[in-house]
Amino acid sequence: MGRSYIFLALAIIFEIIATTFLKKSEEFSKFWPSVVTVIGYAAAFYFLSITLRQIPVGITYAIWSGVGIIFITLIGVVAFKQVPDLPAIIGIALIVVGVIVINVFSKMGTH
């Protein structure tokens, strides 16, 4: 099970990289950011698929998307000067709480 979380972490890292470079690709008009985007998403989905061998898809996706949203928002603030407003912050907080509730209280996972 521990290795599955390492693969999930790798999936999240590659997804964050890919999404960041998707913004930098300017609608796929810039070659190298576009290449990083495609490779990053391919790697993210590869590691995500490995994760699904051991961790249920609902749990996996909740963690993957929740952590990704948090980091992409932080990157948006720092790199792209995109400051979230109060409703966005509340929404992100609810996502974090949801991921915590699923992981701590759900019987669905194989923790």
N, C-alpha and C positions, 0 to 999 in steps of 0.2 A: 504494500500500500504506500509506503514512503516514497518509492521510486515514482509512483503515479503522480504524487504531488510535485516532484521535481519536473516531470514532463509537463504538468499543468503550469508550473512557473515559467518554463521555457516557452510554452504556447502563449502565455500572457506577455512575456517580454517581446517575442517576435510580433505579436499583434500590436503592441504599443509602438514599436519601431515602424511597422508597416503603416499604421494609421497616421503617425507623425509625418512620414515621408509622402503619404497620400496628399496631405495638405501642401507639402513642399513641391509636389509634382505639377501643381497648377493644372489640374484636369488632364494629367498625363502628357503635358506639353514639354516637360523637361525630362530628358532621357534618364539620367542617373537616379534622381528621386523616384521615377517610375519603376526602374529596375529594382531598387530597394523595396518598394511597395509590393511588387509581385512576389519577389523572393520571400519577403517577410511574411506575407499572408500564406504562402505555400508552406513555409516552415511552421507557422502558427497552427494551421489546420492539421499538419502532419503530427505535431506533438499533441494536439488536442485529441486526435484519433487514438493515439497510444494511451492517453489518459483514460479514455472511455472503456478500456479493457477492465479496469478495476473500480472506477468511480462512476456512479450512475450519471446519466446525461444531464438530468436536472440540476444536480449538485455541481457538476463540472461547469455547466454553462452559467450558473449563478455566480460562481467564483470568478470564472474567466471574464464575464462581462462586467461584473461589479468592480473588480480590481482594475480592469481596463478603463472603465469610465472614470474612476478616481484619478488614475495616472494621466490619462489623456486630458482631463480637465486641468490638472496641474501643469502639464506641458503647454496647454493652450494659454494659461495665465502667464507663464514665464516666457515662452518662446514666441507666442503670437499676440501677446497683450490682450487676450480675450478674457475679460473679467466676468465671471458668472454673477447673475443677479440673485436676489433672495429666493425666488421660486426655484431656480436651478440648484442652489445650495441645499434647500430643503429636500428637493427631489433626490439629489445625490446622497444626502444623509439617510433618506428612507431606503435607498438601494443598499447602502452599507448595513443598515439595521436588518434588512431582509436577508442578506447573505449571512450575517451572524446568526439570525434566528434559524435559518435552514441548517447551518453547520452545527449549531449547538443543540437544537431541540428536535430536529427531524430524525425519524427512524429510517428514512429512505437511504441514507448513506451507509457506508460500511466502515465507519470510523473505528 
